[in-house]
Amino acid sequence: MERLNPNFFLVALWLTMISCGKDPIATTTAPPTPAPVASTVGSLASYKKIPLPLVVVPLIIPNLSLFHVTNRGPYIQILDNVKKLWSVHKYHGSGSPEWSSFTPNYPVFDFIPSKFTTEKDREFSIYWNHTNLSDDKYGMYNLNNGSPSFEYLVPGDPKGPGRFVKVIPARNGFQRLWGIGAGNEIWSETAVAVPKTFEKIVPQGKIPIDFSSIQSIATGALKLFFADPDQETVLWCANARGLFKVGTVGSTAGSSPGILSQWNFGTISSTDVISAIIKADNNLIVQFGKKIYKLDGNTLRLIGTLNLSGPGGVFANIATSGSTIYASDGTYYDSNSNSWKSFIGTGLNLTGADATKYAELKAYASGGLTIGVLNGSSTGPVYFLTPTELIQISPIL
């Protein structure tokens, strides 16, 4: 969509008086009407603020680091620090109720939507996991899709790790689960019939953690996981400064499953961290600090630097509809020009209420908020998640 600019009109009026006769009569020409002085009026993306359910700061707050958006809407996790419970909520945007919720009486430490591109209207479907150390479970919760909900104990060795830190459904082909165990173990589901079984793809030690200090544990533990939407057998993983491509089949004929490729971002910076892994137009995109990289073949190429007031990389500051990359600094990546452009408007010469609205939207876009965008849509909306609200933006492209 082109940015909305006023049309400029130039009106010229020529009055000519011509007379016929033996003697010529003087012709009088009226002076031209002066052209209006051009004034550039800026554009402003429309947006609305949606209150989050249950939130009472600081007692009940959203988990800003766990935010997912499917083709039907955003999912959030709410942390109740009083009851020590975690619940999951999805915003539908229309109809009643506006939100669907999963509010178990046990803590759901982690969750992920089961489908990102094929959800139906008002569907709610997630995988979740929790651990009580003696009763470690994972499961699936469904609403409005005809599928039953279930929960299972995490199988113990050799058919599972006994405890999952996270479960991730494949985004392509048959929907098997990836399971992440302690010590950076990575497992893949091998039997979908009950009892569920898993195969160890990456054992402990292959992606090492130095347990000698809290700092090294924080940098060495895997924290980001992205099931490849184009390759069912591939899972992308990252710790603070390492990116890993893991596969259930080898990269070449006869090779073993496991780590297929890896990249060390520590050679770029020893302080920045990887905070987002996405795929846009079949290209892998990684956020490292404020910098955005695109994987070309086996080489990571810098395609932009985010304009954020904070350090960047605290949360995921990039998201994709599947084709367009959006950033929480209010820009999107134009792959035709290889440049970043504003999707919140220019804000030039706005007055009154519009100027106030743009200033508020610009403040949201400078704070390094986590971001999501409706999957599969060329027009958005784009969502920012704040400690109290969803900011729903209709982008200007």
Long-range contacts (C-beta under 8 A, 24 or more apart in sequence): 1-379, 1-396, 1-397, 3-43, 3-345, 3-346, 3-396, 4-43, 4-396, 5-40, 5-41, 5-43, 6-39, 6-41, 8-36, 8-38, 9-36, 10-35, 39-349, 40-348, 40-349, 41-348, 41-349, 41-350, 42-345, 42-346, 42-347, 42-348, 42-349, 42-350, 42-358, 43-345, 43-346, 43-347, 43-396, 44-344, 44-345, 44-347, 44-350, 44-354, 44-357, 44-358, 44-361, 45-343, 45-344, 45-345, 45-361, 45-393, 45-394, 45-395, 45-396, 46-393, 46-394, 47-344, 47-357, 47-361, 47-391, 47-392, 47-393, 47-394, 48-391, 48-392, 49-389, 49-390, 49-391, 49-392, 50-91, 50-389, 50-390, 50-391, 50-392, 51-388, 51-389, 52-76, 52-78, 52-89, 52-388, 52-389, 52-390, 53-78, 53-89, 53-99, 53-101, 54-78, 54-80, 54-87, 54-89, 55-387, 55-388, 57-387, 57-388, 61-387, 62-385, 62-387, 64-315, 64-369, 64-370, 64-385, 64-387, 65-315, 65-316, 65-370, 66-110, 66-111, 67-315, 67-316, 67-370, 67-371, 67-372, 67-383, 67-385, 68-112, 68-113, 68-116, 68-372, 69-319, 69-372, 69-373, 69-374, 69-375, 69-383, 70-113, 70-115, 70-116, 70-117, 70-119, 70-374, 70-375, 71-116, 71-117, 71-118, 71-119, 71-374, 71-375, 71-376, 71-377, 72-119, 72-120, 72-121, 72-122, 72-123, 72-374, 73-374, 74-372, 74-383, 74-385, 74-390, 75-111, 75-113, 75-126, 76-385, 76-390, 77-108, 77-111, 86-130, 88-126, 88-128, 88-141, 90-124, 91-390, 92-122, 93-392, 95-122, 100-124, 100-143, 100-144, 102-126, 102-128, 102-141, 106-130, 106-132, 110-165, 110-166, 110-167, 112-166, 112-167, 112-168, 112-169, 114-140, 114-142, 114-169, 114-175, 115-169, 116-171, 116-229, 116-375, 117-171, 117-229, 117-322, 117-375, 117-376, 120-144, 120-145, 127-167, 127-168, 127-169, 127-177, 128-167, 129-154, 129-164, 129-165, 129-166, 129-167, 131-163, 131-164, 133-163, 136-162, 136-163, 136-164, 138-164, 138-167, 138-179, 152-194, 152-195, 152-196, 154-179, 155-195, 155-196, 155-197, 155-198, 158-200, 159-195, 159-197, 159-198, 160-187, 160-196, 160-197, 160-198, 161-185, 161-187, 161-198, 161-200, 166-225, 168-225, 168-227, 168-235, 169-227, 170-227, 170-232, 171-227, 171-228, 171-229, 171-232, 172-227, 172-228, 172-229, 172-230, 172-231, 172-232, 173-232, 174-232, 176-232, 178-225, 178-227, 178-235, 180-222, 180-225, 183-209, 184-208, 184-209, 184-220, 184-221, 184-222, 184-239, 186-222, 186-235, 186-237, 186-246, 188-248, 199-248, 201-246, 201-247, 201-248, 201-257, 201-258, 202-246, 202-258, 202-259, 206-258, 206-259, 207-237, 207-239, 207-242, 207-244, 207-259, 219-273, 224-274, 224-275, 224-276, 224-277, 226-277, 226-278, 226-279, 228-279, 229-279, 230-279, 230-282, 234-260, 236-277, 236-284, 238-274, 238-277, 238-286, 239-274, 240-273, 240-274, 241-265, 241-266, 241-269, 241-270, 241-272, 241-273, 241-274, 241-288, 242-266, 242-274, 243-274, 243-277, 243-286, 261-298, 263-300, 272-312, 272-313, 273-313, 274-313, 275-312, 275-313, 275-314, 275-315, 275-316, 275-317, 276-316, 276-317, 276-318, 276-319, 278-318, 278-319, 278-320, 278-325, 279-320, 280-320, 280-322, 280-323, 280-324, 280-325, 280-333, 281-322, 281-323, 281-335, 285-318, 285-320, 285-325, 287-312, 287-313, 287-316, 287-317, 287-318, 288-313, 289-313, 290-317, 292-318, 292-325, 292-327, 292-333, 303-333, 303-338, 304-333, 304-340, 306-331, 307-331, 307-366, 308-366, 308-367, 308-368, 309-366, 309-367, 309-368, 310-367, 310-368, 311-368, 312-368, 314-368, 315-368, 315-369, 315-370, 316-370, 316-371, 317-368, 317-369, 317-370, 317-371, 318-371, 319-371, 319-372, 319-373, 319-382, 320-373, 321-373, 321-374, 321-375, 321-376, 321-377, 321-378, 321-380, 322-375, 322-376, 323-378, 324-373, 324-378, 324-397, 326-371, 326-373, 326-382, 326-395, 327-371, 328-365, 328-367, 328-368, 328-369, 328-370, 328-371, 328-384, 329-365, 329-366, 330-361, 330-362, 330-365, 332-395, 332-397, 341-397, 342-396, 343-382, 343-393, 343-395, 343-396, 343-397, 344-393, 344-395, 344-396, 345-396, 361-391, 361-393, 364-391
